[in-house]
Every structure is written in structure tokens, then in C-alpha cells.
Amino acid sequence: TTSSRLDGRCVPLDHPLSNVPDTFCERNSGLIFFGDAARSSDLTSAWLDAMAATSADGHDQQPLRRVLWDRRDALYDLPPEIMCRRCT
């Protein structure tokens, strides 16, 4: 199950990425807000490109995590009570 794969970590064991620290957590890709249209388009295009290049199974978390890591200077996380990741 997902919870047993995490054991308190914010990245599942089967989602390692080179050059991205394990402390840079996966985000809830079902809840993303964009501010600037051009930067949003750039991020979305990069995410789709990363998925096409690395995600044969269609999972989006690893490619999204890589793209967000590359843009972490402009990343703002919502509080956990809004994200509600794995809370159901």
C-alpha cells in the first residue's frame, strides 16, 4: 500500500530521482495553482515532455517532482490541511 511504501517519508522508495534530494517531497498533482500564464505554460510543457521521456506507465509524480525541483525558486507550497495528501 502507499502508506507502507512511505513509512514517514515524503517520496516513495520506488520514486528515486538523481540530483533531486529525497527531502524535496512529491506534490499533489491534482491540486496546482498557477499565477503567471507564460511560466505556467512552460512548466506544463516541461512536465509533459518529462512524462513522455521517462514515464512509460503514465505516472506523473516523478516527472512533476523533477520539473518542480528545476523551478523551486518560484514554488510555493500550500499548507498540508489544504493539500490533504493521503488523508482519506
Disulfide bonds with the S-S distance in Angstrom:
Cys10-Cys25 2.08
Cys84-Cys87 1.76
